[in-house]
Amino acid sequence: MSWILTHSGRQFNLLKPTAAMISPHDIAHALAGLCRFNGHTHTHYSVAQHSMIVCDLVPQKDQLAALIHDATEAYLGDVTRPLKELIPEYKAIEQRVWHAVCERFNIEPALPESVVRADLVALATERRDLMPEHAGEWHCLKGIPTMPERITPLPAKEASIQYFSRLMELMQGDHRRRMTA
């Protein structure tokens, strides 16, 4: 079996994903339930909230890409970066899902530099605010500043509602921009 059943009752084929299988409701629900860092935070902190923070850190033109930059995790889970590096086939599956997400939301697969940078700023801030104290260096964060404000984790239900609302708003704005271009 190479498919999962999503929150909305859709059958999502992990090996042959299509844009039609991608649901904003499923993404919002699943990302709100997924805890960052495999759950090793002080309290539940969702991938949905992380994505909203990244979205807040980028220019308006990049906000839709920022909000959905981790949408593959709604279907594949939040696999830690070190584990992804050890499983080449996982990266291939993730790429296929990412391309289906990009087609669904009409964005380019290559993330804008502002999103890549904002993701790292969010990561540095999450390490400061949500992770246990540890002296070990995270090389990917070398030279990356933290946000001035501290992160207060949202309950999963609230994160789901806020994420979905933001996604609908950005999709409408993106559609309007394309119609007037």
Backbone as a ProteinNet text record, in pm:
[ID]
protein_1_A
[PRIMARY]
MSWILTHSGRQFNLLKPTAAMISPHDIAHALAGLCRFNGHTHTHYSVAQHSMIVCDLVPQKDQLAALIHDATEAYLGDVTRPLKELIPEYKAIEQRVWHAVCERFNIEPALPESVVRADLVALATERRDLMPEHAGEWHCLKGIPTMPERITPLPAKEASIQYFSRLMELMQGDHRRRMTA
[TERTIARY]
85.5	0	89.2	67.8	150.6	66.8	-45.7	-129.3	-168.6	-206.8	-258.8	-398.3	-477	-608.7	-593.2	-636.8	-619.1	-740	-725.1	-829.2	-962.3	-954.5	-1076.6	-1133.7	-1068.7	-1117.6	-1061.3	-959.6	-897.6	-794.3	-777.2	-669.8	-552.2	-440.6	-321.7	-213.5	-177.7	-77.1	61.5	138.5	270.6	370.2	352.6	447.3	405.7	274.8	225.8	129.5	180.8	92.9	54.9	-64.5	-109.6	-161.1	-171.9	-224.3	-366.5	-444.2	-583.6	-594	-489	-489.1	-458.5	-410	-365.5	-485	-507.7	-620.1	-571.4	-610.3	-574.3	-621.6	-741.4	-791.8	-700.5	-660	-571.8	-437.9	-384.7	-255.5	-266.8	-367.3	-384.1	-400.8	-486.7	-513	-387.2	-321.3	-205.3	-87.1	-57.9	56.2	33.5	-91.1	-120.6	-100.7	-120.6	-102.7	41	123.8	263.8	348.1	419.6	508.9	646.5	702.3	837.4	938.5	1051.7	1164.2	1126.2	1038.1	994	935.8	882.2	819.3	915	1039.6	1138.5	1145.2	1034	1023.6	967.6	979.8	928.5	778.6	707.3	562.9	528.8	407	370.1	382	457.2	476.1	464.7	363.9	328.8	406.8	413.6	469.4	384	253.2	165.7	208.1	233.1	274.8	411.9	502.4	633.5	615.9	529.1	507.9	448.4	361	304.3	411.1	501.7	611.5	700.3	735.4	816.4	743.9	614.8	532.6	539.2	537.5	542.1	676.9	780.2	915.9	956.5	869.5	907.1	823.5	870.9	790	657.8	558.5	424.1	425.7	506.7	509.7	555.6	624.7	675	596.2	489.8	419.3	350.2	291.3	225.9	329.6	440.7	547.6	597.9	609.8	656.9	558.1	430.2	329.8	325.3	346.1	335.6	471.6	579.2	712.3	730.9	655.8	662.9	536.7	459	332.2	350.8	466.1	489.2	475.5	506.1	500.6	357.8	258.9	119.6	92.1	169.6	150.6	260.9	379.1	493.9	541.8	492.3	540.8	659.2	694.8	807.8	931.1	1001.9	1122.3	1239.2	1318.6	1430	1532.4	1595	1692.5	1802.9	1862	1967.3	1916.7	1794.5	1741.2	1714.4	1663.4	1639.3	1767.7	1879.9	2007.7	2050.9	2003	2041.6	1952.9	1840.5	1745.3	1721.9	1802.5	1789.8	1651.4	1588.8	1457	1352.4	1367	1274	1277.7	1397.9	1411.1	1342.9	1350.4	1285	1133.1	1080.9	936.5	892.1	969.7	937.7	933.9	1026.4	1028.6	903.7	858	736.5	615.3	606.6	496	507.4	628.5	649	603.5	634.5	593.1	440.8	374	227.1	172	233.7	193	211	324.7	352.4	252.6	219.5	119.8	-16.1	-53.9	-183.5	-195.9	-86	-90.7	-28.4	8.7	59.9	180.9	277.9	402.9	520	632.6	754.5	813.8	867.8	926.8	1049	1127.3	1244.6	1195.9	1223.9	1179.4	1258.3	1190.5	1261.5	1364.4	1471.7	1577.7	1522.8	1423.5	1366.4	1302	1244.6	1181.7	1288.7	1393	1502.9	1563.1	1586.4	1645.3	1549	1421.6	1322.5	1306.8	1315.3	1307.4	1421.1	1539.2	1653.4	1639.1	1587.2	1563	1461.2	1356.6	1256.7	1321.3	1404.5	1472.7	1561.4	1637.4	1723.9	1640.7	1528	1440.3	1374.8	1334.2	1275.2	1376.6	1499.9	1602.1	1614.9	1618.3	1630.9	1510.8	1389.6	1267.9	1204.8	1227.6	1147.9	1226.6	1355.6	1437.5	1513.5	1553.1	1633.9	1768.8	1824.9	1958.3	2059.1	2147.2	2250.9	2359.6	2484.1	2597.1	2632.6	2583.3	2617.9	2578.8	2668	2643.9	2560.3	2466.6	2390.9	2454.2	2533.2	2611.4	2525.1	2405.4	2317.6	2274.1	2291.5	2248.6	2363.1	2481.5	2596.1	2568.2	2571.2	2547.2	2401.1	2309.2	2165.6	2111.7	2049.3	1994.7	1863.2	1825.4	1694.1	1598.9	1471.5	1370.7	1377.9	1345.7	1347.5	1238.8	1122.4	1013.5	1028.8	974.1	977.1	854.2	867.5	758.8	673.8	542.7	446.9	366.5	384.9	315.4	163.2	98.1	-48.1	-99.9	-220.2	-282.7	-305.9	-304.7	-316.9	-442.1	-555.3	-680.4	-669	-612.8	-596.5	-497.4	-389.1	-291.5	-354.9	-439.4	-506.7	-597.7	-677.4	-770.3	-693.1	-590.1	-512.8	-440.2	-381.9	-310.1	-405.8	-519.4	-615.1	-664.4	-695.9	-742.2	-636.3	-512.3	-402.6	-383.5	-393.4	-377	-486.8	-611	-720.9	-700.3	-658.8	-633.8	-523	-414.9	-303.3	-338.8	-416.6	-458.7	-547.7	-637.9	-724.6	-642.9	-548.4	-462.9	-377.6	-323.5	-241.5	-325.4	-448.3	-538.4	-568.8	-597.7	-626.1	-507.6	-386.4	-266.3	-246.5	-271.9	-255.3	-360	-479.3	-586.3	-560.2	-491.6	-467.6	-333	-251.8	-117.8	-125.8
-118.4	0	123.5	213.2	333.4	460.4	452	570.2	583.3	707.2	735.4	794	784	846.1	978	1086.6	1218.5	1255.7	1364.9	1414.1	1436	1483.3	1510.9	1386.1	1272.3	1147.9	1118.1	1191.6	1167.6	1056.6	987.6	890.3	962.5	969	1039.6	938.1	928.7	833.7	894	834.2	885.4	874.8	776.9	756.7	826.3	854.7	922.8	1034.7	1134	1243.2	1334.2	1389.4	1485.9	1609.7	1716.9	1842	1823.9	1739.7	1716.5	1649	1582.4	1516.7	1613.3	1731.7	1829.5	1911.5	1914.7	1987.7	2088.7	2216.6	2315.5	2274.9	2215.1	2168.9	2062.5	1967.4	1861.5	1917.9	2010.1	2068.9	2142	2226.8	2303.2	2210.2	2109.8	2017	1938.1	1880.8	1795.3	1874.8	1989.9	2068.3	2121.1	2149.6	2195.8	2084.4	1962	1848.5	1798.9	1836.3	1792.8	1884.8	1827.3	1904.9	1912.5	2031.6	2050.2	1971	1941.5	1875.4	1738.4	1668.1	1534.9	1535.5	1649.3	1658.8	1687.8	1715	1737.4	1883.8	1951.7	2089.6	2088.9	2203.9	2214.3	2186.6	2229.3	2209.9	2192.6	2146.8	2127.7	2260	2256.3	2370.8	2317	2361.7	2298.9	2351.1	2265.8	2303.7	2414.6	2413.2	2519.9	2655.1	2662.5	2789.5	2830.4	2736	2764.9	2827.3	2768.5	2818.2	2958.5	2986.8	3122.3	3223.2	3183.2	3272.8	3301.1	3197.8	3217.3	3311.2	3292.3	3376.6	3523.4	3547.8	3685	3753.1	3675.3	3729.9	3762	3734.5	3754.1	3864.7	3918.9	4017.2	3955	4037.8	3990.9	3897.2	3926.9	3846.7	3702.6	3678.8	3544.9	3475.1	3536.5	3481.7	3347.9	3328.8	3200.7	3087.6	3109.5	3008.6	2982.9	3087.9	3072.7	2990.8	3018.7	2949	2800	2765	2623.3	2554.8	2620	2562.6	2426	2395.4	2264.6	2181.2	2212.8	2143.6	1994.5	1954.2	1810.9	1732.9	1798.8	1732	1694.1	1758.9	1722.3	1580	1535.5	1403.5	1304.3	1355.9	1269.6	1272.1	1365.9	1382.1	1476.4	1518.1	1608.8	1525.3	1486.7	1405.9	1500.2	1468.3	1555.2	1564.2	1680.3	1705.7	1599.8	1561.5	1458.6	1325.5	1286.3	1160.3	1169.2	1283.7	1301.4	1279.4	1327.9	1313.5	1167.3	1084.2	943.3	854.4	909.3	827.8	892	856.2	918.1	902.3	786.1	766	858.8	889.5	982.7	1117.5	1164.6	1293.9	1292.7	1180.7	1169.6	1174	1104.3	1106	1246.7	1309.5	1445.8	1542.1	1525.6	1611.5	1593.3	1469.9	1445.7	1511.3	1497.8	1561	1713.4	1766.5	1911.4	1962.7	1891.8	1935.5	1933.4	1837.4	1835.5	1955.1	1986.7	2103.9	2231.2	2243.7	2363.6	2378.7	2267.2	2272.5	2314	2258.7	2290.2	2439	2498.7	2638.7	2734	2680.4	2761.6	2845.1	2778.9	2846.5	2771	2838.7	2776.9	2682.6	2569.4	2475.4	2530.7	2615.1	2673.7	2783.4	2765.3	2864.6	2993.7	3107.8	3235.8	3242.4	3313.7	3327.7	3383.9	3471.7	3528.7	3420.6	3318.6	3209.1	3121.6	3091.6	3010.7	3080.7	3209.9	3288	3294.8	3322.7	3333.2	3200.4	3090.6	2957.9	2939.4	2987.1	2976.3	3069.5	3189.2	3281.5	3219.5	3160.7	3093.4	2977.6	2899.5	2787	2834.2	2940.1	2993.1	3039.2	3101.8	3150.2	3033.4	2932.6	2813	2743.3	2736.9	2675.2	2753.5	2884.1	2968.6	2952.8	2953.2	2962.6	2828.7	2725.1	2603.4	2476.2	2480.9	2361.3	2362.5	2245.4	2239.9	2309.5	2362.6	2423.5	2316.5	2350.6	2258.2	2338.3	2307.8	2384.4	2348	2236.7	2193.5	2296.1	2313.6	2412.3	2351.3	2428.7	2390.5	2468.4	2401.8	2469.5	2547.8	2501.6	2572.2	2708.8	2731	2857.7	2956.1	2922.7	3012.3	3145.5	3253.3	3387.2	3423.9	3336.7	3362.2	3427	3543.5	3608.9	3544.9	3570.9	3529.6	3648	3619.6	3726.1	3794.7	3923.5	3989.7	3937	3906	3856.7	3707.8	3663.6	3522	3451.6	3323.5	3243.2	3188.6	3209.4	3149.5	3047.8	2918.9	2816.2	2826.4	2804.5	2803.3	2661.5	2646.4	2513.7	2467.9	2338	2282.7	2333	2334.9	2378.1	2523.3	2609.3	2750.5	2764.4	2688.3	2693.8	2649.9	2547.1	2498.7	2606.7	2669.9	2774.7	2891.7	2937.8	3052.3	3019.9	2900.7	2860.8	2855.8	2788.9	2776.8	2914.7	3001.4	3137	3212.5	3202.6	3271.8	3214.1	3083.6	3020.6	3065.9	3070.1	3115.4	3260.7	3342.6	3484.3	3500.1	3427.4	3437.4	3379.5	3271.6	3215.2	3313.9	3382.1	3480.9	3597.6	3644.2	3754.7	3717.3	3596.8	3548.6	3538	3488.2	3476.5	3615.9	3712.7	3848.8	3909.2	3890.2	3943.4	3883.2	3754.4	3688.5	3737.4	3766.7	3812.3	3953.7	4035.2	4173.3	4191.2	4085.9	4096.6	4089.6
0	0	0	-93.8	-102.6	-88.5	-18.9	-0.8	146	181.7	315	300.5	405.4	410.2	484.4	422.9	484.4	571	643.3	733.3	660.4	535.6	458.9	391.8	411.3	352.3	215.2	173.6	43.3	52.6	-55.8	-67.5	-131.2	-60.4	-108.5	-140.5	-269.1	-314.9	-293.5	-203.3	-169.2	-283.8	-370.9	-480.1	-609.5	-623.6	-743.8	-703.8	-631.3	-587.8	-704.3	-696.1	-796.7	-725.8	-799.2	-743.4	-692.6	-758.1	-718.6	-581.4	-539	-408.4	-293.5	-326.2	-225.6	-178.3	-47.7	10.2	113.8	99.8	202.4	342.1	351	481.4	540.4	458.6	506.2	552.4	476.1	512.5	645.9	660.8	785.3	904.5	889.3	999.4	1036.9	938	965.9	1020.5	960.6	1008.4	1149.8	1185.3	1321	1422.9	1381.7	1471.7	1480.7	1382.9	1381.8	1468.1	1561.4	1646.2	1580.4	1579.1	1525.1	1608.1	1548.6	1615.5	1670.7	1600.5	1642.6	1783.6	1824.9	1956	2069.7	2041.4	2147	2189.9	2184	2231.7	2374	2441.7	2579.1	2584.9	2481.6	2471.9	2324.3	2293.2	2152.6	2076.8	1969.4	1881.3	1739.7	1668.6	1541.2	1421	1321.4	1192	1130.1	1155.5	1104.2	1160.3	1290.2	1349.7	1296.3	1284.1	1224.9	1086.4	1005.2	869.1	869	964.6	973.9	1013.8	1101.1	1139.9	1019.2	944.4	823.8	727.9	712.5	625.4	668	798.2	849.9	826.1	799.7	786.3	642.8	546.5	406.1	341.7	228.9	155.8	110	88.9	52.5	-68.1	-167.9	-290.6	-265.6	-154.2	-122.7	-12.4	35.5	151.2	125	9.2	-18	-18	-84.4	-85.4	56.5	136.1	274.1	356.5	340.8	421.2	388.1	262.9	224.7	209.8	251.5	229.3	295	399.6	464.8	442.7	339.9	315.5	289.1	240	218.4	348.9	460.6	590.2	629.3	569.6	595.6	546.3	449.4	390.4	427.9	461.7	488.5	632.9	711.7	848.1	852.4	972.9	992.5	1022.7	917.7	932.5	960.1	1060.6	1096.8	983.8	974	868	864.4	980.1	973.5	917.2	949.6	898.1	747.9	701.3	557.5	477.9	532.8	463.8	452.8	543.1	545	458.3	410.9	334.9	197.3	97.7	-34.2	-97.1	-81.2	-142.7	-81.9	46.6	110	38.3	8.5	-58.1	-195.2	-266	-397.2	-381.5	-281.3	-255.8	-215.8	-128.9	-84.7	-203.7	-297	-416	-501	-517.1	-595.6	-527.8	-396.8	-324.4	-335.7	-322.1	-332.2	-469.6	-573.7	-708.2	-721.8	-660.6	-661.7	-583.7	-471	-391.2	-473.7	-537.8	-618.9	-733.1	-796.5	-903.6	-847.7	-733.1	-671.1	-639.2	-588.3	-545.6	-646.7	-762.8	-872.7	-831.1	-768.6	-733.2	-794.4	-802.5	-854.1	-749.5	-790.4	-694	-619.2	-684.9	-617.6	-522.9	-394.3	-295.7	-311.4	-296.8	-299.6	-186.1	-208.8	-107.8	22.7	14.6	137.9	224.5	162.1	237	301.7	227.5	281.3	403	391	501.5	619.8	594.4	701.8	775.3	702.6	763.3	864.5	830	920.8	1041.4	1019.7	1131.9	1228	1172.8	1256.8	1332.2	1263.9	1327.7	1443.3	1422	1527.8	1648	1619.5	1726.4	1799.4	1725.3	1786	1876.7	1832.4	1917.8	2047.6	2038	2157.2	2250.5	2194.1	2275.7	2313.2	2234.4	2250.3	2279	2261.6	2275.5	2408.5	2456	2578.3	2556.8	2662.5	2655	2616.1	2522	2480.2	2411.1	2443.4	2390.1	2246.2	2196.2	2060.8	1955.9	1858.8	1753.2	1641.1	1590.6	1471.7	1356.5	1277.1	1173.8	1075.3	1050	955.4	1009	1139.8	1200.4	1221.2	1176.2	1192.4	1123.4	1201.6	1149	1131.5	1169.9	1154	1281.9	1269.9	1389	1433.3	1557.3	1606	1592.8	1598.6	1599.9	1736.3	1743.1	1874	1968.3	1913.8	1998.6	2023.9	2135.3	2172.6	2115.2	2091.5	2036.7	2151.6	2140.1	2232.3	2152.5	2180.9	2102.7	2112.7	1999.6	1992.1	2011.8	2067.7	2068.6	1923.7	1901.9	1766.8	1694.6	1760.8	1696.9	1648.8	1732.8	1695.4	1579.8	1583.3	1474.9	1343	1347.6	1227.5	1169	1254.3	1209.1	1149.9	1219.4	1171.2	1041	1033.5	912.7	794.3	812	702.5	657.3	751.4	716.6	638.6	682.7	613.5	474.4	460.8	330.4	234	279.9	193.7	151.5	244.3	215.2	110.8	126.5	32.2	-104	-106	-234.3	-309.8	-239.3	-304.5	-357.2	-276.4	-319.1	-438.4	-437.1	-547.8	-674.9	-661.8	-776.5	-834	-745.7	-792.8	-865.3	-811.2	-875.5	-1014	-1027.7	-1157.9	-1259.2	-1211.4	-1300.6	-1351.9	-1271.4	-1313.5	-1380.2	-1383.5	-1444.4	-1595.5
[MASK]
+++++++++++++++++++++++++++++++++++++++++++++++++++++++++++++++++++++++++++++++++++++++++++++++++++++++++++++++++++++++++++++++++++++++++++++++++++++++++++++++++++++++++++++++++++++

